[in-house]
């Protein structure tokens, strides 16, 4: 059982215990958990995984340690929940973006810009650095978090592509085989995001990367469309 599954099972068990013992109303419980996750995000970003402590997170959240441990059995589970929460928030913002443009190239460029703008931020790149830094100590945790980020990002992009590519080669992809369309979404995300993200993680200034967005997007969208139109997406 991997780390994310164990953390999820432990979180479920703690939820059941709180239900039996009587817990605050759902809306209040949600507020408490949100406050804990926000505090964890702040402390982990400032201090890294090793440097962060439950005591510091409890103080930042204005919450007692028992309250935190009743929801998250250990620091690893809290970290995994916090990263999952932040990825969900980012993907929700990307998904709410309404692609614009007079043609398919412009609409795909609009999606690409939303993905890059929401991902290449100081806080999100910093969060990924913390997750990656855990690779030497807890490789399973780091792998599962990165795999989850890629999977959910692909699902978000697939949803957006479905809204703007209902005709032509993309419509044919969906009619022929749904998994080909899902693969196209993953390829699009990899083409647009991975080169920029790797440079950001290596320490390149985000302002310098943002200055390259337009030319980067134009070239990558053109390559993606050419591949789709000539059978390069399998």
C-alpha positions in Angstrom: 0.0 0.0 0.0 1.6 3.3 -1.0 1.9 6.4 1.2 -1.0 8.2 -0.3 -3.3 5.2 0.2 -2.2 4.7 3.8 -2.6 8.5 4.5 -6.1 8.3 3.0 -7.1 5.3 5.0 -5.8 6.9 8.2 -7.7 10.1 7.4 -10.9 8.2 6.8 -10.5 6.3 10.1 -10.0 9.5 12.0 -13.1 11.0 10.4 -15.1 8.0 11.5 -13.8 8.4 15.1 -14.7 12.0 15.1 -18.3 11.1 13.9 -18.7 8.6 16.7 -17.5 11.0 19.4 -19.4 14.0 18.1 -17.7 16.6 16.0 -18.5 20.2 15.1 -21.0 21.0 12.4 -19.8 20.2 8.9 -19.3 23.8 7.9 -17.3 24.5 11.1 -15.2 21.4 10.6 -14.5 22.5 7.0 -13.3 25.9 8.3 -11.0 24.2 10.8 -9.5 21.9 8.2 -9.1 24.7 5.7 -7.2 26.8 8.3 -4.9 23.8 9.1 -4.1 23.2 5.4 -3.5 26.9 4.8 -1.2 27.0 7.8 0.6 23.8 6.7 1.1 25.4 3.3 2.7 28.5 4.8 5.0 26.6 7.2 6.1 23.9 4.7 7.0 26.6 2.1 8.9 28.6 4.7 10.8 25.8 6.4 10.7 22.8 4.1 9.4 19.4 5.1 12.2 18.6 7.5 12.2 22.0 9.1 8.4 22.2 9.6 6.8 20.9 12.8 3.3 20.1 13.9 3.8 22.6 16.7 4.6 25.4 14.3 1.6 24.5 12.1 -0.7 24.4 15.1 0.5 27.8 16.2 0.0 29.3 12.7 -3.4 27.7 12.4 -4.4 28.9 15.9 -5.4 25.3 16.5 -4.4 22.6 19.1 -2.2 19.7 18.1 -4.9 17.2 19.1 -7.2 18.9 16.5 -4.6 18.4 13.8 -3.8 14.8 14.8 -7.5 14.0 14.8 -7.5 14.8 11.1 -4.0 13.9 10.0 -2.2 11.1 11.8 1.3 12.4 11.0 3.3 15.1 9.3 3.5 13.1 6.0 -0.3 12.7 5.9 -0.7 16.4 6.5 1.8 17.3 3.8 0.1 15.0 1.3 -3.3 16.5 2.1 -2.0 20.0 1.8 -0.3 19.4 -1.6 -3.5 17.6 -2.9 -5.6 20.6 -1.7 -3.3 23.1 -3.5 -3.3 21.1 -6.7 -7.1 20.9 -6.6 -7.4 24.7 -6.1 -5.0 25.3 -9.0 -6.8 23.0 -11.3 -10.2 24.5 -10.4 -8.9 27.9 -11.4 -7.5 26.6 -14.7 -10.8 24.7 -15.4 -12.8 27.8 -14.8 -10.9 29.7 -17.5 -13.0 30.3 -20.6 -10.8 29.9 -23.7 -11.1 32.6 -26.2 -10.0 33.1 -29.8 -11.3 33.2 -33.4 -9.8 29.8 -34.3 -8.5 26.6 -32.8 -4.9 27.9 -32.6 -6.0 30.9 -30.6 -8.3 28.9 -28.3 -5.5 26.3 -27.6 -3.1 29.2 -26.9 -5.6 30.6 -24.4 -5.7 27.3 -22.6 -1.9 27.1 -22.6 -1.6 30.5 -21.1 -4.0 29.7 -18.3 -2.0 26.5 -17.5 1.3 28.3 -17.4 0.0 31.3 -15.5 -1.5 29.2 -12.7 1.4 26.8 -12.4 4.4 29.0 -12.7 3.9 31.0 -9.5 6.3 31.4 -6.6 4.1 29.5 -4.3 3.3 26.6 -6.5 6.9 26.1 -7.8 8.1 26.4 -4.2 5.6 23.7 -3.2 6.8 21.4 -5.9 10.4 21.9 -4.8 9.5 20.9 -1.3 7.7 17.7 -2.6 10.7 16.8 -4.8 13.1 17.4 -2.0 11.4 14.6 -0.1 12.4 12.1 -2.8 15.6 11.0 -0.9 13.8 10.5 2.4 10.3 9.3 1.3 10.5 8.5 -2.5 7.1 6.8 -2.5 5.5 10.0 -1.1 7.2 12.2 -3.6 6.4 9.9 -6.5 2.8 9.6 -5.6 2.3 13.3 -5.2 4.0 14.1 -8.6 2.0 11.4 -10.3 -1.2 12.7 -8.8 -0.4 16.3 -10.0 0.3 15.1 -13.5 -2.9 13.0 -13.6 -5.2 15.7 -12.4 -3.6 18.3 -14.6 -4.2 16.0 -17.6 -7.8 15.6 -16.6 -8.2 19.3 -16.3 -6.7 19.9 -19.8 -8.8 17.1 -21.3 -11.9 18.8 -20.0 -10.9 22.1 -21.5 -9.8 20.6 -24.8 -13.2 18.9 -25.0 -14.9 22.3 -24.9 -12.9 23.9 -27.7 -12.1 21.0 -30.0 -15.5 19.5 -30.9 -14.8 19.5 -34.7 -12.1 18.5 -37.1 -9.3 16.2 -36.1 -10.2 16.4 -32.4 -13.7 15.4 -32.9 -12.5 12.4 -34.9 -10.1 11.5 -32.0 -13.1 11.4 -29.6 -15.3 9.5 -31.9 -12.6 7.0 -32.7 -11.3 6.3 -29.2 -11.6 8.2 -26.0 -8.2 7.1 -24.8 -6.6 8.8 -27.9 -8.2 12.0 -26.9 -7.0 11.6 -23.3 -3.5 11.0 -24.7 -3.7 14.1 -26.8 -4.5 16.1 -23.6 -1.5 14.7 -21.8 0.8 15.4 -24.8 -0.5 19.0 -24.9 0.2 19.5 -21.2 3.7 18.0 -21.5 4.5 20.2 -24.5 3.3 23.4 -22.9 4.2 23.0 -19.3 7.1 20.6 -18.7 9.9 22.6 -20.4 9.0 25.8 -18.6 8.4 24.0 -15.3 11.8 22.2 -15.4 13.5 25.6 -15.9 11.5 27.1 -13.1 12.4 24.3 -10.7 16.1 24.7 -11.6 16.0 28.2 -10.4 15.3 30.4 -13.5 13.5 33.7 -12.6 9.8 33.4 -13.2 9.6 36.9 -14.7 12.1 35.8 -17.4 10.0 32.7 -18.1 6.8 34.8 -18.3 8.4 37.0 -20.9 8.8 33.9 -23.1 5.2 32.7 -22.8 3.9 34.1 -26.1 6.6 32.7 -28.3 6.8 29.4 -26.4 3.0 28.9 -26.7 2.9 29.8 -30.4 5.5 27.2 -31.3 4.2 24.4 -29.1 0.6 24.8 -30.2 1.7 24.7 -33.8 3.7 21.6 -33.2 0.8 20.0 -31.3 -1.7 20.7 -34.1 0.6 19.4 -36.8 1.1 16.2 -34.8 -2.6 15.7 -34.4 -3.4 16.4 -38.0 -0.8 14.1 -39.3 -1.5 11.1 -37.0 1.2 11.8 -34.5 -1.1 11.3 -31.5 -1.6 7.6 -30.8 
